[in-house]
Amino acid sequence: MNTDTRETDRLIASDKVEGTAVYNNQDERLGTVERFMVDKATGQVEYAVLSFGGLFGVGQKHYPLPWRALTYDTDKGGYVVNLTRDQIEGAPSYDNEADRPVYDRDYGTRIYDYYGLTYI
């Protein structure tokens, strides 16, 4: 696929976001964007699911981050969050697809509250 159809100055295709590195303000690489979750009704991205920890995919945890908490940094070629590694490790997470949460309003409120944001 032609790169021009997958990225513009303000839009990017989902397959180019998946696998993108996520850093904190201390330049520590926290993990990668495994996927993002889109609201079916509004079309807005609500979460980026951060894949963090483990080795070769074993023992990885998944951390839903509010999309608004991420800022793209062109110099890093990745996203930056204003969080420490300890804050990520203490955040709501799940280990595998079998224990993936139900992304309902209660869960959204819990996730956004953890990161100090208002769930809309």
Secondary structure as UniProt FT lines:
FT   HELIX           3..5
FT   HELIX           14..17
FT   TURN            18..19
FT   STRAND          21..24
FT   TURN            25..26
FT   STRAND          29..38
FT   TURN            40..42
FT   STRAND          45..52
FT   TURN            56..57
FT   STRAND          61..66
FT   HELIX           67..69
FT   STRAND          71..73
FT   TURN            74..77
FT   STRAND          78..81
FT   HELIX           85..89
FT   HELIX           97..99
FT   HELIX           105..114
FT   TURN            115..116
//
